């Protein structure tokens, strides 16, 4: 698995759809990168958030929503 490709896939998915629930985003990424595990995906999301590429918000009922930052 190439982390750069996963990052690009995440940015593309959020760019096309706007904000997505993290579970839906994972399903979208998992379609293209079938070897992606949930833990590795969460780590990549965290790194992207620290780099300022996206934000993850807590939603009701324990869900989280991810969106690209305005840049």
PDB file of N, CA, C and O in Angstrom:
ATOM      1  N   UNK A   1       0.848  -1.186   0.000  1.00  0.00           N
ATOM      2  CA  UNK A   1       0.000   0.000   0.000  1.00  0.00           C
ATOM      3  C   UNK A   1       0.883   1.235   0.000  1.00  0.00           C
ATOM      4  O   UNK A   1       1.831   1.329   0.780  1.00  0.00           O
ATOM      5  N   UNK A   2       0.575   2.166  -0.863  1.00  0.00           N
ATOM      6  CA  UNK A   2       1.321   3.402  -0.960  1.00  0.00           C
ATOM      7  C   UNK A   2       0.510   4.521  -0.309  1.00  0.00           C
ATOM      8  O   UNK A   2      -0.591   4.840  -0.757  1.00  0.00           O
ATOM      9  N   UNK A   3       1.057   5.109   0.743  1.00  0.00           N
ATOM     10  CA  UNK A   3       0.335   6.132   1.504  1.00  0.00           C
ATOM     11  C   UNK A   3       0.001   7.349   0.651  1.00  0.00           C
ATOM     12  O   UNK A   3      -1.043   7.972   0.842  1.00  0.00           O
ATOM     13  N   UNK A   4       0.874   7.689  -0.285  1.00  0.00           N
ATOM     14  CA  UNK A   4       0.607   8.849  -1.151  1.00  0.00           C
ATOM     15  C   UNK A   4      -0.622   8.630  -2.013  1.00  0.00           C
ATOM     16  O   UNK A   4      -1.408   9.551  -2.234  1.00  0.00           O
ATOM     17  N   UNK A   5      -0.785   7.404  -2.501  1.00  0.00           N
ATOM     18  CA  UNK A   5      -1.953   7.110  -3.316  1.00  0.00           C
ATOM     19  C   UNK A   5      -3.230   7.175  -2.491  1.00  0.00           C
ATOM     20  O   UNK A   5      -4.263   7.632  -2.981  1.00  0.00           O
ATOM     21  N   UNK A   6      -3.169   6.725  -1.255  1.00  0.00           N
ATOM     22  CA  UNK A   6      -4.341   6.772  -0.380  1.00  0.00           C
ATOM     23  C   UNK A   6      -4.700   8.220  -0.087  1.00  0.00           C
ATOM     24  O   UNK A   6      -5.876   8.584  -0.115  1.00  0.00           O
ATOM     25  N   UNK A   7      -3.708   9.045   0.193  1.00  0.00           N
ATOM     26  CA  UNK A   7      -3.954  10.463   0.452  1.00  0.00           C
ATOM     27  C   UNK A   7      -4.620  11.123  -0.745  1.00  0.00           C
ATOM     28  O   UNK A   7      -5.562  11.899  -0.582  1.00  0.00           O
ATOM     29  N   UNK A   8      -4.143  10.823  -1.937  1.00  0.00           N
ATOM     30  CA  UNK A   8      -4.734  11.371  -3.152  1.00  0.00           C
ATOM     31  C   UNK A   8      -6.169  10.893  -3.329  1.00  0.00           C
ATOM     32  O   UNK A   8      -7.035  11.666  -3.739  1.00  0.00           O
ATOM     33  N   UNK A   9      -6.422   9.636  -3.026  1.00  0.00           N
ATOM     34  CA  UNK A   9      -7.771   9.088  -3.132  1.00  0.00           C
ATOM     35  C   UNK A   9      -8.714   9.780  -2.159  1.00  0.00           C
ATOM     36  O   UNK A   9      -9.854  10.081  -2.511  1.00  0.00           O
ATOM     37  N   UNK A  10      -8.252  10.035  -0.945  1.00  0.00           N
ATOM     38  CA  UNK A  10      -9.074  10.733   0.052  1.00  0.00           C
ATOM     39  C   UNK A  10      -9.407  12.144  -0.428  1.00  0.00           C
ATOM     40  O   UNK A  10     -10.557  12.576  -0.351  1.00  0.00           O
ATOM     41  N   UNK A  11      -8.396  12.858  -0.922  1.00  0.00           N
ATOM     42  CA  UNK A  11      -8.619  14.230  -1.405  1.00  0.00           C
ATOM     43  C   UNK A  11      -9.581  14.228  -2.585  1.00  0.00           C
ATOM     44  O   UNK A  11     -10.459  15.087  -2.663  1.00  0.00           O
ATOM     45  N   UNK A  12      -9.431  13.277  -3.506  1.00  0.00           N
ATOM     46  CA  UNK A  12     -10.334  13.191  -4.657  1.00  0.00           C
ATOM     47  C   UNK A  12     -11.775  12.913  -4.221  1.00  0.00           C
ATOM     48  O   UNK A  12     -12.709  13.543  -4.716  1.00  0.00           O
ATOM     49  N   UNK A  13     -11.950  11.968  -3.295  1.00  0.00           N
ATOM     50  CA  UNK A  13     -13.295  11.619  -2.837  1.00  0.00           C
ATOM     51  C   UNK A  13     -13.968  12.799  -2.145  1.00  0.00           C
ATOM     52  O   UNK A  13     -15.149  13.065  -2.370  1.00  0.00           O
ATOM     53  N   UNK A  14     -13.215  13.504  -1.304  1.00  0.00           N
ATOM     54  CA  UNK A  14     -13.793  14.660  -0.616  1.00  0.00           C
ATOM     55  C   UNK A  14     -14.010  15.824  -1.575  1.00  0.00           C
ATOM     56  O   UNK A  14     -14.947  16.603  -1.400  1.00  0.00           O
ATOM     57  N   UNK A  15     -13.166  15.948  -2.571  1.00  0.00           N
ATOM     58  CA  UNK A  15     -13.340  16.999  -3.566  1.00  0.00           C
ATOM     59  C   UNK A  15     -14.585  16.786  -4.411  1.00  0.00           C
ATOM     60  O   UNK A  15     -15.266  17.748  -4.765  1.00  0.00           O
ATOM     61  N   UNK A  16     -14.887  15.539  -4.735  1.00  0.00           N
ATOM     62  CA  UNK A  16     -16.077  15.223  -5.533  1.00  0.00           C
ATOM     63  C   UNK A  16     -17.353  15.335  -4.716  1.00  0.00           C
ATOM     64  O   UNK A  16     -18.358  15.855  -5.200  1.00  0.00           O
ATOM     65  N   UNK A  17     -17.321  14.851  -3.481  1.00  0.00           N
ATOM     66  CA  UNK A  17     -18.542  14.713  -2.691  1.00  0.00           C
ATOM     67  C   UNK A  17     -18.710  15.753  -1.589  1.00  0.00           C
ATOM     68  O   UNK A  17     -19.761  15.801  -0.950  1.00  0.00           O
ATOM     69  N   UNK A  18     -17.713  16.574  -1.356  1.00  0.00           N
ATOM     70  CA  UNK A  18     -17.784  17.499  -0.227  1.00  0.00           C
ATOM     71  C   UNK A  18     -17.495  16.746   1.056  1.00  0.00           C
ATOM     72  O   UNK A  18     -16.640  15.860   1.074  1.00  0.00           O
ATOM     73  N   UNK A  19     -18.186  17.081   2.119  1.00  0.00           N
ATOM     74  CA  UNK A  19     -17.972  16.409   3.405  1.00  0.00           C
ATOM     75  C   UNK A  19     -18.594  15.016   3.370  1.00  0.00           C
ATOM     76  O   UNK A  19     -19.683  14.821   2.829  1.00  0.00           O
ATOM     77  N   UNK A  20     -17.888  14.058   3.952  1.00  0.00           N
ATOM     78  CA  UNK A  20     -18.365  12.673   4.030  1.00  0.00           C
ATOM     79  C   UNK A  20     -18.190  12.150   5.443  1.00  0.00           C
ATOM     80  O   UNK A  20     -17.281  12.560   6.165  1.00  0.00           O
ATOM     81  N   UNK A  21     -19.076  11.236   5.829  1.00  0.00           N
ATOM     82  CA  UNK A  21     -18.844  10.519   7.073  1.00  0.00           C
ATOM     83  C   UNK A  21     -17.583   9.687   6.912  1.00  0.00           C
ATOM     84  O   UNK A  21     -17.304   9.183   5.825  1.00  0.00           O
ATOM     85  N   UNK A  22     -16.826   9.542   7.981  1.00  0.00           N
ATOM     86  CA  UNK A  22     -15.554   8.826   7.911  1.00  0.00           C
ATOM     87  C   UNK A  22     -15.766   7.382   7.461  1.00  0.00           C
ATOM     88  O   UNK A  22     -14.953   6.850   6.706  1.00  0.00           O
ATOM     89  N   UNK A  23     -16.834   6.744   7.908  1.00  0.00           N
ATOM     90  CA  UNK A  23     -17.099   5.357   7.487  1.00  0.00           C
ATOM     91  C   UNK A  23     -17.358   5.279   5.980  1.00  0.00           C
ATOM     92  O   UNK A  23     -16.884   4.354   5.320  1.00  0.00           O
ATOM     93  N   UNK A  24     -18.104   6.240   5.434  1.00  0.00           N
ATOM     94  CA  UNK A  24     -18.362   6.256   3.996  1.00  0.00           C
ATOM     95  C   UNK A  24     -17.081   6.549   3.217  1.00  0.00           C
ATOM     96  O   UNK A  24     -16.849   5.979   2.151  1.00  0.00           O
ATOM     97  N   UNK A  25     -16.262   7.435   3.754  1.00  0.00           N
ATOM     98  CA  UNK A  25     -14.982   7.739   3.129  1.00  0.00           C
ATOM     99  C   UNK A  25     -14.087   6.509   3.121  1.00  0.00           C
ATOM    100  O   UNK A  25     -13.406   6.242   2.131  1.00  0.00           O
ATOM    101  N   UNK A  26     -14.084   5.756   4.220  1.00  0.00           N
ATOM    102  CA  UNK A  26     -13.292   4.529   4.282  1.00  0.00           C
ATOM    103  C   UNK A  26     -13.761   3.527   3.227  1.00  0.00           C
ATOM    104  O   UNK A  26     -12.938   2.893   2.565  1.00  0.00           O
ATOM    105  N   UNK A  27     -15.075   3.380   3.067  1.00  0.00           N
ATOM    106  CA  UNK A  27     -15.603   2.455   2.065  1.00  0.00           C
ATOM    107  C   UNK A  27     -15.171   2.870   0.667  1.00  0.00           C
ATOM    108  O   UNK A  27     -14.831   2.024  -0.161  1.00  0.00           O
ATOM    109  N   UNK A  28     -15.185   4.165   0.407  1.00  0.00           N
ATOM    110  CA  UNK A  28     -14.774   4.676  -0.898  1.00  0.00           C
ATOM    111  C   UNK A  28     -13.298   4.395  -1.160  1.00  0.00           C
ATOM    112  O   UNK A  28     -12.927   3.979  -2.257  1.00  0.00           O
ATOM    113  N   UNK A  29     -12.467   4.620  -0.161  1.00  0.00           N
ATOM    114  CA  UNK A  29     -11.031   4.372  -0.301  1.00  0.00           C
ATOM    115  C   UNK A  29     -10.764   2.873  -0.394  1.00  0.00           C
ATOM    116  O   UNK A  29      -9.897   2.439  -1.153  1.00  0.00           O
ATOM    117  N   UNK A  30     -11.499   2.093   0.368  1.00  0.00           N
ATOM    118  CA  UNK A  30     -11.296   0.644   0.402  1.00  0.00           C
ATOM    119  C   UNK A  30     -11.618  -0.008  -0.947  1.00  0.00           C
ATOM    120  O   UNK A  30     -11.061  -1.056  -1.274  1.00  0.00           O
ATOM    121  N   UNK A  31     -12.507   0.600  -1.727  1.00  0.00           N
ATOM    122  CA  UNK A  31     -12.816   0.064  -3.060  1.00  0.00           C
ATOM    123  C   UNK A  31     -11.588   0.078  -3.967  1.00  0.00           C
ATOM    124  O   UNK A  31     -11.374  -0.851  -4.745  1.00  0.00           O
ATOM    125  N   UNK A  32     -10.784   1.136  -3.862  1.00  0.00           N
ATOM    126  CA  UNK A  32      -9.593   1.250  -4.702  1.00  0.00           C
ATOM    127  C   UNK A  32      -8.359   0.616  -4.077  1.00  0.00           C
ATOM    128  O   UNK A  32      -7.481   0.131  -4.790  1.00  0.00           O
ATOM    129  N   UNK A  33      -8.290   0.616  -2.770  1.00  0.00           N
ATOM    130  CA  UNK A  33      -7.141   0.076  -2.040  1.00  0.00           C
ATOM    131  C   UNK A  33      -7.654  -1.022  -1.111  1.00  0.00           C
ATOM    132  O   UNK A  33      -7.840  -0.800   0.085  1.00  0.00           O
ATOM    133  N   UNK A  34      -7.877  -2.195  -1.670  1.00  0.00           N
ATOM    134  CA  UNK A  34      -8.508  -3.275  -0.918  1.00  0.00           C
ATOM    135  C   UNK A  34      -7.649  -3.792   0.230  1.00  0.00           C
ATOM    136  O   UNK A  34      -8.164  -4.454   1.132  1.00  0.00           O
ATOM    137  N   UNK A  35      -6.348  -3.503   0.213  1.00  0.00           N
ATOM    138  CA  UNK A  35      -5.484  -3.963   1.298  1.00  0.00           C
ATOM    139  C   UNK A  35      -5.449  -2.970   2.464  1.00  0.00           C
ATOM    140  O   UNK A  35      -4.724  -3.183   3.435  1.00  0.00           O
ATOM    141  N   UNK A  36      -6.225  -1.894   2.374  1.00  0.00           N
ATOM    142  CA  UNK A  36      -6.244  -0.860   3.409  1.00  0.00           C
ATOM    143  C   UNK A  36      -7.019  -1.349   4.630  1.00  0.00           C
ATOM    144  O   UNK A  36      -8.174  -1.760   4.520  1.00  0.00           O
ATOM    145  N   UNK A  37      -6.373  -1.300   5.789  1.00  0.00           N
ATOM    146  CA  UNK A  37      -7.035  -1.650   7.044  1.00  0.00           C
ATOM    147  C   UNK A  37      -7.562  -0.384   7.691  1.00  0.00           C
ATOM    148  O   UNK A  37      -7.066   0.713   7.434  1.00  0.00           O
ATOM    149  N   UNK A  38      -8.573  -0.548   8.533  1.00  0.00           N
ATOM    150  CA  UNK A  38      -9.227   0.610   9.169  1.00  0.00           C
ATOM    151  C   UNK A  38      -8.238   1.405  10.024  1.00  0.00           C
ATOM    152  O   UNK A  38      -8.272   2.636  10.010  1.00  0.00           O
ATOM    153  N   UNK A  39      -7.370   0.734  10.760  1.00  0.00           N
ATOM    154  CA  UNK A  39      -6.392   1.426  11.614  1.00  0.00           C
ATOM    155  C   UNK A  39      -5.418   2.274  10.820  1.00  0.00           C
ATOM    156  O   UNK A  39      -5.107   3.400  11.207  1.00  0.00           O
ATOM    157  N   UNK A  40      -4.935   1.732   9.705  1.00  0.00           N
ATOM    158  CA  UNK A  40      -4.017   2.482   8.848  1.00  0.00           C
ATOM    159  C   UNK A  40      -4.729   3.679   8.222  1.00  0.00           C
ATOM    160  O   UNK A  40      -4.137   4.749   8.077  1.00  0.00           O
ATOM    161  N   UNK A  41      -6.001   3.501   7.849  1.00  0.00           N
ATOM    162  CA  UNK A  41      -6.784   4.589   7.288  1.00  0.00           C
ATOM    163  C   UNK A  41      -6.958   5.713   8.312  1.00  0.00           C
ATOM    164  O   UNK A  41      -6.806   6.890   7.985  1.00  0.00           O
ATOM    165  N   UNK A  42      -7.275   5.342   9.541  1.00  0.00           N
ATOM    166  CA  UNK A  42      -7.441   6.344  10.604  1.00  0.00           C
ATOM    167  C   UNK A  42      -6.134   7.113  10.837  1.00  0.00           C
ATOM    168  O   UNK A  42      -6.154   8.321  11.073  1.00  0.00           O
ATOM    169  N   UNK A  43      -5.014   6.414  10.770  1.00  0.00           N
ATOM    170  CA  UNK A  43      -3.715   7.059  10.954  1.00  0.00           C
ATOM    171  C   UNK A  43      -3.433   8.056   9.825  1.00  0.00           C
ATOM    172  O   UNK A  43      -2.929   9.153  10.069  1.00  0.00           O
ATOM    173  N   UNK A  44      -3.760   7.670   8.598  1.00  0.00           N
ATOM    174  CA  UNK A  44      -3.567   8.574   7.468  1.00  0.00           C
ATOM    175  C   UNK A  44      -4.462   9.803   7.612  1.00  0.00           C
ATOM    176  O   UNK A  44      -4.027  10.921   7.335  1.00  0.00           O
ATOM    177  N   UNK A  45      -5.710   9.605   8.042  1.00  0.00           N
ATOM    178  CA  UNK A  45      -6.603  10.749   8.271  1.00  0.00           C
ATOM    179  C   UNK A  45      -6.020  11.691   9.318  1.00  0.00           C
ATOM    180  O   UNK A  45      -6.063  12.910   9.155  1.00  0.00           O
ATOM    181  N   UNK A  46      -5.476  11.125  10.391  1.00  0.00           N
ATOM    182  CA  UNK A  46      -4.895  11.942  11.452  1.00  0.00           C
ATOM    183  C   UNK A  46      -3.708  12.745  10.907  1.00  0.00           C
ATOM    184  O   UNK A  46      -3.583  13.933  11.201  1.00  0.00           O
ATOM    185  N   UNK A  47      -2.847  12.116  10.128  1.00  0.00           N
ATOM    186  CA  UNK A  47      -1.701  12.821   9.550  1.00  0.00           C
ATOM    187  C   UNK A  47      -2.153  13.931   8.602  1.00  0.00           C
ATOM    188  O   UNK A  47      -1.567  15.014   8.585  1.00  0.00           O
ATOM    189  N   UNK A  48      -3.181  13.663   7.824  1.00  0.00           N
ATOM    190  CA  UNK A  48      -3.703  14.680   6.903  1.00  0.00           C
ATOM    191  C   UNK A  48      -4.304  15.854   7.682  1.00  0.00           C
ATOM    192  O   UNK A  48      -4.200  17.007   7.263  1.00  0.00           O
ATOM    193  N   UNK A  49      -4.929  15.546   8.810  1.00  0.00           N
ATOM    194  CA  UNK A  49      -5.492  16.607   9.644  1.00  0.00           C
ATOM    195  C   UNK A  49      -4.377  17.454  10.265  1.00  0.00           C
ATOM    196  O   UNK A  49      -4.501  18.676  10.352  1.00  0.00           O
ATOM    197  N   UNK A  50      -3.305  16.814  10.691  1.00  0.00           N
ATOM    198  CA  UNK A  50      -2.173  17.552  11.254  1.00  0.00           C
ATOM    199  C   UNK A  50      -1.473  18.406  10.195  1.00  0.00           C
ATOM    200  O   UNK A  50      -0.925  19.462  10.512  1.00  0.00           O
ATOM    201  N   UNK A  51      -1.488  17.957   8.948  1.00  0.00           N
ATOM    202  CA  UNK A  51      -0.895  18.724   7.857  1.00  0.00           C
ATOM    203  C   UNK A  51      -1.799  19.865   7.398  1.00  0.00           C
ATOM    204  O   UNK A  51      -1.379  20.713   6.611  1.00  0.00           O
ATOM    205  N   UNK A  52      -3.024  19.889   7.884  1.00  0.00           N
ATOM    206  CA  UNK A  52      -3.951  20.950   7.526  1.00  0.00           C
ATOM    207  C   UNK A  52      -4.700  20.714   6.237  1.00  0.00           C
ATOM    208  O   UNK A  52      -5.260  21.654   5.672  1.00  0.00           O
ATOM    209  N   UNK A  53      -4.726  19.474   5.750  1.00  0.00           N
ATOM    210  CA  UNK A  53      -5.414  19.165   4.501  1.00  0.00           C
ATOM    211  C   UNK A  53      -6.916  18.967   4.693  1.00  0.00           C
ATOM    212  O   UNK A  53      -7.706  19.275   3.800  1.00  0.00           O
ATOM    213  N   UNK A  54      -7.302  18.459   5.844  1.00  0.00           N
ATOM    214  CA  UNK A  54      -8.717  18.224   6.107  1.00  0.00           C
ATOM    215  C   UNK A  54      -9.024  18.406   7.582  1.00  0.00           C
ATOM    216  O   UNK A  54      -8.129  18.513   8.421  1.00  0.00           O
ATOM    217  N   UNK A  55     -10.315  18.436   7.870  1.00  0.00           N
ATOM    218  CA  UNK A  55     -10.790  18.516   9.257  1.00  0.00           C
ATOM    219  C   UNK A  55     -11.768  17.383   9.490  1.00  0.00           C
ATOM    220  O   UNK A  55     -12.531  17.004   8.602  1.00  0.00           O
ATOM    221  N   UNK A  56     -11.730  16.852  10.698  1.00  0.00           N
ATOM    222  CA  UNK A  56     -12.666  15.803  11.092  1.00  0.00           C
ATOM    223  C   UNK A  56     -13.477  16.339  12.260  1.00  0.00           C
ATOM    224  O   UNK A  56     -12.925  16.760  13.277  1.00  0.00           O
ATOM    225  N   UNK A  57     -14.798  16.316  12.099  1.00  0.00           N
ATOM    226  CA  UNK A  57     -15.712  16.831  13.120  1.00  0.00           C
ATOM    227  C   UNK A  57     -16.474  15.687  13.759  1.00  0.00           C
ATOM    228  O   UNK A  57     -16.832  14.720  13.086  1.00  0.00           O
ATOM    229  N   UNK A  58     -16.723  15.792  15.051  1.00  0.00           N
ATOM    230  CA  UNK A  58     -17.568  14.820  15.736  1.00  0.00           C
ATOM    231  C   UNK A  58     -19.023  15.193  15.483  1.00  0.00           C
ATOM    232  O   UNK A  58     -19.412  16.359  15.555  1.00  0.00           O
ATOM    233  N   UNK A  59     -19.806  14.175  15.188  1.00  0.00           N
ATOM    234  CA  UNK A  59     -21.227  14.358  14.926  1.00  0.00           C
ATOM    235  C   UNK A  59     -22.012  13.586  15.985  1.00  0.00           C
ATOM    236  O   UNK A  59     -21.438  12.777  16.713  1.00  0.00           O
ATOM    237  N   UNK A  60     -23.316  13.832  16.075  1.00  0.00           N
ATOM    238  CA  UNK A  60     -24.126  13.070  17.029  1.00  0.00           C
ATOM    239  C   UNK A  60     -24.071  11.572  16.761  1.00  0.00           C
ATOM    240  O   UNK A  60     -23.799  11.140  15.641  1.00  0.00           O
ATOM    241  N   UNK A  61     -24.327  10.802  17.779  1.00  0.00           N
ATOM    242  CA  UNK A  61     -24.366   9.335  17.723  1.00  0.00           C
ATOM    243  C   UNK A  61     -23.016   8.712  17.399  1.00  0.00           C
ATOM    244  O   UNK A  61     -22.949   7.628  16.819  1.00  0.00           O
ATOM    245  N   UNK A  62     -21.947   9.396  17.773  1.00  0.00           N
ATOM    246  CA  UNK A  62     -20.613   8.827  17.637  1.00  0.00           C
ATOM    247  C   UNK A  62     -20.042   8.825  16.229  1.00  0.00           C
ATOM    248  O   UNK A  62     -19.002   8.214  15.982  1.00  0.00           O
ATOM    249  N   UNK A  63     -20.702   9.495  15.314  1.00  0.00           N
ATOM    250  CA  UNK A  63     -20.188   9.536  13.946  1.00  0.00           C
ATOM    251  C   UNK A  63     -19.223  10.701  13.798  1.00  0.00           C
ATOM    252  O   UNK A  63     -19.231  11.641  14.593  1.00  0.00           O
ATOM    253  N   UNK A  64     -18.397  10.621  12.772  1.00  0.00           N
ATOM    254  CA  UNK A  64     -17.453  11.700  12.470  1.00  0.00           C
ATOM    255  C   UNK A  64     -17.567  12.050  10.997  1.00  0.00           C
ATOM    256  O   UNK A  64     -17.832  11.188  10.159  1.00  0.00           O
ATOM    257  N   UNK A  65     -17.367  13.303  10.695  1.00  0.00           N
ATOM    258  CA  UNK A  65     -17.464  13.789   9.316  1.00  0.00           C
ATOM    259  C   UNK A  65     -16.142  14.451   8.946  1.00  0.00           C
ATOM    260  O   UNK A  65     -15.577  15.218   9.726  1.00  0.00           O
ATOM    261  N   UNK A  66     -15.660  14.146   7.752  1.00  0.00           N
ATOM    262  CA  UNK A  66     -14.409  14.716   7.261  1.00  0.00           C
ATOM    263  C   UNK A  66     -14.699  15.646   6.090  1.00  0.00           C
ATOM    264  O   UNK A  66     -15.577  15.369   5.273  1.00  0.00           O
ATOM    265  N   UNK A  67     -13.954  16.757   6.012  1.00  0.00           N
ATOM    266  CA  UNK A  67     -14.075  17.667   4.889  1.00  0.00           C
ATOM    267  C   UNK A  67     -12.739  18.309   4.631  1.00  0.00           C
ATOM    268  O   UNK A  67     -11.915  18.440   5.536  1.00  0.00           O
ATOM    269  N   UNK A  68     -12.520  18.713   3.382  1.00  0.00           N
ATOM    270  CA  UNK A  68     -11.291  19.411   3.022  1.00  0.00           C
ATOM    271  C   UNK A  68     -11.305  20.803   3.620  1.00  0.00           C
ATOM    272  O   UNK A  68     -12.357  21.429   3.745  1.00  0.00           O
ATOM    273  N   UNK A  69     -10.135  21.279   3.984  1.00  0.00           N
ATOM    274  CA  UNK A  69     -10.044  22.648   4.484  1.00  0.00           C
ATOM    275  C   UNK A  69     -10.055  23.612   3.309  1.00  0.00           C
ATOM    276  O   UNK A  69      -9.656  23.268   2.197  1.00  0.00           O
ATOM    277  N   UNK A  70     -10.506  24.789   3.569  1.00  0.00           N
ATOM    278  CA  UNK A  70     -10.495  25.820   2.542  1.00  0.00           C
ATOM    279  C   UNK A  70      -9.075  26.346   2.427  1.00  0.00           C
ATOM    280  O   UNK A  70      -8.489  26.761   3.427  1.00  0.00           O
ATOM    281  N   UNK A  71      -8.528  26.337   1.259  1.00  0.00           N
ATOM    282  CA  UNK A  71      -7.143  26.739   1.163  1.00  0.00           C
ATOM    283  C   UNK A  71      -6.879  27.488  -0.038  1.00  0.00           C
ATOM    284  O   UNK A  71      -5.744  27.904  -0.269  1.00  0.00           O
TER     285      UNK A  71
END
